[in-house]
Amino acid sequence: MTELFDSSVYARRISQAALAAASAGLSGLVIGTGPELAYLTGSWISSHERLTALVIPAAAQPVIVAPAVDRSDLAHSALPELDVDLSGWVDGDDPHQLVVDALGEDGPVALGSSLTADHVLKIQEKLGERKTVLATSALKELFMRKDADEIEQLRLAGRAIDAVHAEVPGLLRAGRTEAEVAADLEKLILAEHDVVDFIIVGSGPNGADPHHSFSDRELNEHEPVVIDIGGTYGVGYHSDCTRTYVVGGTEGVAEEFTGLYQVLFDAQEAACAAVRPGVTAESIDQIARDHIAAAGYGEYYIHRTGHGIGLSTHEEPFIMAGNDLVLEEGMAFSVEPGIYLPGKFGARIEDILTVTAEGAEYLTRQPRVLQ
């Protein structure tokens, strides 16, 4: 990614992260490369097996520990304009000790979710008896509640994937293979996004596999096809949207499928309508699940109802049973119930929503009726 927010955005986020650490009774945070680092600095640096880490002490100067061979990549971020010290290292140095030195005072430390086990174990060894916890918990509120700039990025990403879905009916013709459709989708996604994240083209019985990608199977007239696609847009925010189509139009499609699809449509619509501040994540899941179960398809709904989205395609909040998280304004996530009959067909409808002060805003807007 080369696009960035203004450096003041990242400065504010680092400050908020330090405050969150202090509030949680932590001496500091250690954040590895990936979406968490990109959120805080705009950097998508990849230093492979070498350690790159942003150290945010609760009450001291932030430090970026980075290998000398990859240091120039930091220029493609907001770091040169931020009040963050650089602690460079070369092969043969001990970068894990540099991390611990930057943390300073005693106390528990939160480690970022993208740090690999080899780095985690070495940092823990250097920390001795100091407790380590997962930074995701300490930073959950910061990452989950999107600010206005982030919502706008997700809104634009939603428009981009809407433009791709608008072209899908023209791609689905009997005799074409899933792979041929996927090749067309790749071009369409790249025309609207910076990167293709994933493509699912599940025709007929392949649609009953929620994580099927695509194959050489040929499409048949009047059979359903699940199209789930996403890409990376702008500063690094993701799109994700699923629609289910019928090859050659809806006339002639099996009544069993149209009935199933109407159940799914109603379930997704009811779940989306219930999104607002103050309700729990699990309650949204339950609304969709109860509707589908009442129609006799409960055993064929085999995944959670949704996932958060931002700089990661899948992140908190997860819309699933057992998650009593209370939804708040600024949270963004998918609502995507599905019904899958093994050996026959499947269907899924997915939209991205953000919680507003009074309800929710759809960030994807392509028609959900069967096309």
C-alpha positions as CSV (number, residue, x, y, z in Angstrom):
1,M,0.0,0.0,0.0
2,T,1.3,3.5,-0.8
3,E,-1.7,5.6,0.2
4,L,-1.7,7.0,3.7
5,F,-3.9,9.0,6.1
6,D,-2.4,12.3,7.4
7,S,0.4,11.6,9.8
8,S,-1.7,13.2,12.6
9,V,-4.1,10.2,12.4
10,Y,-1.3,7.8,13.2
11,A,0.1,10.0,15.9
12,R,-3.3,10.0,17.6
13,R,-3.6,6.2,17.3
14,I,-0.2,5.6,18.9
15,S,-1.1,8.0,21.7
16,Q,-4.4,6.2,22.2
17,A,-2.6,2.8,22.2
18,A,-0.3,4.0,24.9
19,L,-3.2,5.2,27.0
20,A,-5.0,1.9,26.5
21,A,-1.9,0.1,27.7
22,A,-1.7,2.2,30.8
23,S,-5.4,1.8,31.5
24,A,-5.0,-2.0,31.3
25,G,-2.1,-1.9,33.7
26,L,0.4,-2.8,31.1
27,S,4.0,-1.5,30.9
28,G,3.7,-1.4,27.1
29,L,2.9,-3.0,23.8
30,V,5.0,-4.8,21.2
31,I,3.4,-4.8,17.8
32,G,4.7,-6.9,14.9
33,T,4.3,-6.4,11.2
34,G,0.8,-6.7,9.6
35,P,-2.5,-4.9,10.0
36,E,-1.9,-3.8,13.6
37,L,1.4,-2.1,12.6
38,A,-0.3,-0.6,9.5
39,Y,-3.1,0.8,11.7
40,L,-0.7,2.5,14.0
41,T,2.0,3.7,11.4
42,G,0.8,3.1,7.9
43,S,3.6,0.7,7.4
44,W,3.1,-2.7,5.6
45,I,6.8,-3.6,5.9
46,S,7.7,-7.3,5.6
47,S,11.0,-8.2,7.1
48,H,10.4,-12.0,6.8
49,E,12.1,-13.9,9.6
50,R,13.9,-10.8,10.9
51,L,12.1,-9.0,13.7
52,T,10.4,-5.7,13.1
53,A,8.4,-4.4,16.0
54,L,6.8,-1.2,17.2
55,V,7.3,-0.8,20.9
56,I,4.8,1.5,22.7
57,P,5.7,1.9,26.3
58,A,2.8,3.1,28.5
59,A,4.9,6.1,29.8
60,A,7.9,6.5,27.5
61,Q,8.9,7.2,23.9
62,P,7.7,4.8,21.2
63,V,10.4,2.9,19.3
64,I,10.5,1.0,16.1
65,V,12.9,-1.9,16.1
66,A,13.8,-2.8,12.5
67,P,16.6,-4.6,10.6
68,A,19.0,-2.4,8.7
69,V,18.4,-4.2,5.5
70,D,14.6,-3.3,5.5
71,R,14.9,0.1,7.1
72,S,14.3,2.0,3.8
73,D,10.8,0.4,3.6
74,L,9.8,2.5,6.6
75,A,10.0,5.5,4.4
76,H,6.8,4.3,2.7
77,S,4.8,5.0,5.9
78,A,4.0,7.8,8.3
79,L,6.9,6.9,10.6
80,P,9.3,9.5,9.2
81,E,6.8,12.2,10.4
82,L,6.0,10.6,13.7
83,D,7.7,11.1,17.1
84,V,9.0,7.5,17.1
85,D,12.6,6.6,17.7
86,L,14.3,4.2,15.4
87,S,16.4,1.3,16.9
88,G,18.1,-0.4,14.0
89,W,19.9,-3.7,14.1
90,V,22.1,-5.8,11.9
91,D,22.5,-9.6,11.7
92,G,24.3,-10.7,14.8
93,D,22.7,-8.2,17.1
94,D,19.9,-9.1,19.6
95,P,16.7,-7.4,18.4
96,H,14.7,-9.0,21.2
97,Q,16.8,-7.3,23.8
98,L,16.3,-4.0,22.0
99,V,12.5,-4.5,22.4
100,V,12.8,-5.3,26.1
101,D,15.1,-2.3,26.6
102,A,12.6,0.0,24.9
103,L,9.8,-1.2,27.2
104,G,11.7,0.1,30.2
105,E,9.9,-0.3,33.5
106,D,8.7,-3.5,35.0
107,G,5.2,-4.8,34.5
108,P,3.1,-7.0,32.1
109,V,3.6,-6.6,28.4
110,A,1.0,-7.0,25.6
111,L,2.3,-8.8,22.4
112,G,0.7,-8.2,19.0
113,S,-1.1,-11.0,17.3
114,S,1.1,-11.2,14.3
115,L,4.3,-11.8,16.1
116,T,5.5,-15.3,15.3
117,A,6.2,-17.9,18.0
118,D,10.0,-17.7,17.5
119,H,9.9,-14.0,18.4
120,V,7.3,-14.4,21.1
121,L,9.4,-17.0,22.9
122,K,12.6,-15.0,22.7
123,I,10.9,-11.8,24.0
124,Q,9.3,-13.8,26.8
125,E,12.7,-15.2,27.7
126,K,14.2,-11.7,27.9
127,L,11.3,-10.5,30.0
128,G,11.9,-13.1,32.6
129,E,9.0,-13.3,35.1
130,R,7.1,-10.4,33.6
131,K,3.7,-11.5,32.4
132,T,2.7,-11.3,28.7
133,V,-0.8,-11.0,27.3
134,L,-2.3,-10.7,23.9
135,A,-2.4,-7.1,22.6
136,T,-5.6,-7.7,20.8
137,S,-7.5,-7.6,24.1
138,A,-5.9,-4.3,25.2
139,L,-6.4,-2.7,21.8
140,K,-9.8,-4.2,21.0
141,E,-11.8,-1.0,21.4
142,L,-9.3,1.0,19.4
143,F,-9.4,-1.4,16.5
144,M,-13.0,-2.3,16.5
145,R,-14.5,1.2,16.5
146,K,-13.7,2.7,13.2
147,D,-13.3,6.5,12.9
148,A,-14.8,8.6,10.1
149,D,-11.8,8.2,7.8
150,E,-11.9,4.4,8.2
151,I,-15.6,4.2,7.5
152,E,-15.1,6.3,4.4
153,Q,-12.4,3.8,3.2
154,L,-14.8,0.9,3.8
155,R,-17.6,2.8,2.1
156,L,-15.4,3.3,-1.0
157,A,-14.3,-0.4,-0.9
158,G,-17.9,-1.4,-0.7
159,R,-18.7,0.7,-3.8
160,A,-15.8,-0.9,-5.6
161,I,-17.0,-4.5,-4.9
162,D,-20.5,-3.4,-5.8
163,A,-19.2,-2.4,-9.3
164,V,-17.8,-5.9,-9.7
165,H,-21.0,-7.7,-8.7
166,A,-22.9,-5.6,-11.1
167,E,-21.0,-7.3,-13.9
168,V,-21.4,-10.9,-12.6
169,P,-24.8,-11.8,-14.3
170,G,-23.1,-11.3,-17.7
171,L,-20.3,-13.7,-16.8
172,L,-22.5,-16.6,-15.8
173,R,-23.3,-18.6,-19.0
174,A,-23.9,-22.3,-19.3
175,G,-20.8,-24.1,-20.6
176,R,-18.3,-21.7,-19.0
177,T,-16.1,-23.0,-16.2
178,E,-15.8,-21.7,-12.7
179,A,-12.2,-20.9,-13.5
180,E,-13.1,-18.9,-16.5
181,V,-15.5,-16.8,-14.5
182,A,-12.9,-16.4,-11.8
183,A,-10.4,-15.1,-14.4
184,D,-12.9,-12.5,-15.5
185,L,-13.6,-11.5,-11.9
186,E,-9.9,-11.1,-11.2
187,K,-9.7,-8.4,-13.9
188,L,-12.8,-6.7,-12.7
189,I,-11.6,-6.6,-9.1
190,L,-8.3,-5.2,-10.1
191,A,-10.0,-2.5,-12.1
192,E,-11.7,-1.3,-8.9
193,H,-9.1,-2.3,-6.2
194,D,-5.4,-2.5,-5.6
195,V,-5.2,-6.2,-4.8
196,V,-7.4,-9.3,-5.3
197,D,-8.0,-10.8,-1.8
198,F,-10.1,-13.9,-2.8
199,I,-12.5,-15.3,-5.4
200,I,-15.1,-18.0,-4.8
201,V,-17.2,-19.3,-7.7
202,G,-19.3,-22.2,-6.4
203,S,-21.6,-23.6,-8.9
204,G,-24.2,-26.3,-8.3
205,P,-23.0,-28.7,-5.6
206,N,-19.7,-26.7,-5.2
207,G,-21.9,-23.9,-3.7
208,A,-22.5,-26.2,-0.7
209,D,-18.9,-25.7,0.3
210,P,-18.6,-22.3,1.9
211,H,-14.8,-22.1,1.3
212,H,-14.7,-23.6,-2.2
213,S,-12.6,-21.4,-4.5
214,F,-13.2,-22.4,-8.1
215,S,-12.6,-25.3,-10.4
216,D,-12.9,-26.6,-13.9
217,R,-16.5,-27.5,-13.4
218,E,-18.8,-26.2,-16.1
219,L,-21.8,-24.1,-15.3
220,N,-25.3,-25.5,-16.2
221,E,-28.4,-23.7,-17.1
222,H,-30.7,-22.8,-14.3
223,E,-28.3,-23.8,-11.5
224,P,-27.3,-21.5,-8.6
225,V,-23.8,-20.1,-8.3
226,V,-22.4,-18.5,-5.1
227,I,-20.0,-15.6,-5.9
228,D,-18.0,-14.4,-2.9
229,I,-15.3,-11.8,-3.7
230,G,-13.1,-9.2,-2.0
231,G,-10.2,-6.9,-2.6
232,T,-7.9,-4.4,-0.9
233,Y,-8.6,-0.7,-1.5
234,G,-6.9,2.6,-0.8
235,V,-5.1,2.8,2.4
236,G,-5.5,-1.0,2.9
237,Y,-9.1,-1.5,3.8
238,H,-11.0,-4.6,2.5
239,S,-14.2,-5.3,0.6
240,D,-16.1,-8.5,1.0
241,C,-19.5,-9.3,-0.5
242,T,-21.4,-12.5,-1.5
243,R,-24.3,-12.8,-3.8
244,T,-26.0,-16.0,-5.1
245,Y,-27.0,-16.0,-8.8
246,V,-28.8,-18.4,-11.2
247,V,-27.3,-19.2,-14.6
248,G,-29.6,-18.1,-17.4
249,G,-32.1,-16.4,-15.1
250,T,-34.5,-17.5,-12.4
251,E,-37.1,-19.1,-14.6
252,G,-36.6,-22.9,-14.6
253,V,-34.7,-23.0,-11.3
254,A,-35.7,-25.8,-8.9
255,E,-38.5,-24.8,-6.5
256,E,-36.5,-26.4,-3.7
257,F,-33.8,-23.8,-4.3
258,T,-36.1,-20.8,-4.6
259,G,-37.8,-21.7,-1.4
260,L,-34.5,-22.1,0.4
261,Y,-33.3,-18.8,-1.0
262,Q,-36.4,-16.9,0.3
263,V,-35.7,-18.3,3.8
264,L,-32.1,-17.1,3.5
265,F,-33.1,-13.7,2.2
266,D,-35.6,-13.1,5.0
267,A,-33.0,-14.3,7.6
268,Q,-30.3,-11.9,6.4
269,E,-32.8,-9.0,6.1
270,A,-34.0,-9.6,9.7
271,A,-30.5,-9.8,11.1
272,C,-29.4,-6.6,9.3
273,A,-32.5,-4.8,10.5
274,A,-31.6,-5.6,14.1
275,V,-28.1,-4.0,14.0
276,R,-27.9,-1.0,16.2
277,P,-25.9,0.2,19.2
278,G,-26.6,-1.6,22.4
279,V,-27.5,-5.1,21.0
280,T,-25.0,-7.9,21.3
281,A,-23.1,-9.6,18.5
282,E,-24.6,-13.0,19.5
283,S,-28.1,-11.6,19.2
284,I,-27.6,-10.8,15.5
285,D,-26.4,-14.3,14.9
286,Q,-29.3,-15.7,16.8
287,I,-31.9,-13.8,14.7
288,A,-30.5,-15.2,11.5
289,R,-30.1,-18.7,13.0
290,D,-33.6,-18.9,14.5
291,H,-35.2,-17.9,11.2
292,I,-33.3,-20.5,9.2
293,A,-33.9,-23.2,11.9
294,A,-37.6,-22.5,11.9
295,A,-37.8,-23.3,8.2
296,G,-36.0,-26.7,8.8
297,Y,-32.6,-25.7,7.5
298,G,-30.8,-25.2,10.9
299,E,-28.4,-28.1,10.4
300,Y,-27.3,-26.7,7.1
301,Y,-26.2,-23.3,8.5
302,I,-22.7,-24.2,9.5
303,H,-20.8,-21.0,10.2
304,R,-21.0,-17.8,12.2
305,T,-23.1,-15.0,10.9
306,G,-20.4,-12.4,10.4
307,H,-16.9,-11.0,11.1
308,G,-15.4,-7.6,11.5
309,I,-13.6,-6.0,8.6
310,G,-11.0,-3.2,8.3
311,L,-7.3,-3.6,7.6
312,S,-7.9,-7.3,8.1
313,T,-10.7,-9.1,6.2
314,H,-11.6,-11.1,9.3
315,E,-11.3,-9.3,12.7
316,E,-13.3,-8.4,15.7
317,P,-16.2,-8.2,16.2
318,F,-17.3,-11.7,15.3
319,I,-21.0,-12.1,14.9
320,M,-21.5,-15.5,16.5
321,A,-23.0,-17.5,19.3
322,G,-21.3,-16.9,22.6
323,N,-20.0,-13.4,21.8
324,D,-21.8,-11.1,24.2
325,L,-19.9,-8.0,23.0
326,V,-22.3,-5.0,22.9
327,L,-22.3,-3.3,19.4
328,E,-21.2,0.3,19.4
329,E,-21.2,3.1,16.8
330,G,-18.3,2.8,14.4
331,M,-18.1,-1.0,14.4
332,A,-18.1,-2.6,10.9
333,F,-18.8,-6.2,10.1
334,S,-20.4,-8.6,7.7
335,V,-23.8,-10.2,8.0
336,E,-23.7,-13.4,5.9
337,P,-26.0,-16.3,6.7
338,G,-25.8,-19.3,4.4
339,I,-27.6,-22.5,3.8
340,Y,-25.7,-25.5,2.3
341,L,-27.2,-28.8,1.1
342,P,-24.3,-31.2,0.5
343,G,-24.3,-32.7,-3.0
344,K,-27.0,-30.3,-4.2
345,F,-26.4,-26.6,-3.9
346,G,-25.8,-23.7,-1.4
347,A,-26.6,-20.1,-1.0
348,R,-25.2,-17.2,0.9
349,I,-26.0,-13.5,1.1
350,E,-23.3,-11.2,2.6
351,D,-23.3,-7.4,3.2
352,I,-20.9,-5.2,5.1
353,L,-22.6,-2.9,7.6
354,T,-21.4,-0.2,10.0
355,V,-23.2,0.6,13.2
356,T,-24.5,4.2,13.3
357,A,-25.9,6.2,16.1
358,E,-29.4,5.1,15.3
359,G,-29.0,1.8,13.5
360,A,-26.8,0.7,10.7
361,E,-25.5,1.7,7.2
362,Y,-25.1,-0.7,4.4
363,L,-21.6,-0.4,2.9
364,T,-22.4,-2.8,0.1
365,R,-25.6,-2.1,-1.8
366,Q,-26.0,-4.5,-4.8
367,P,-29.4,-6.1,-5.0
368,R,-29.9,-9.2,-2.8
369,V,-32.9,-10.6,-4.7
370,L,-32.1,-13.7,-6.7
371,Q,-30.7,-12.7,-10.1
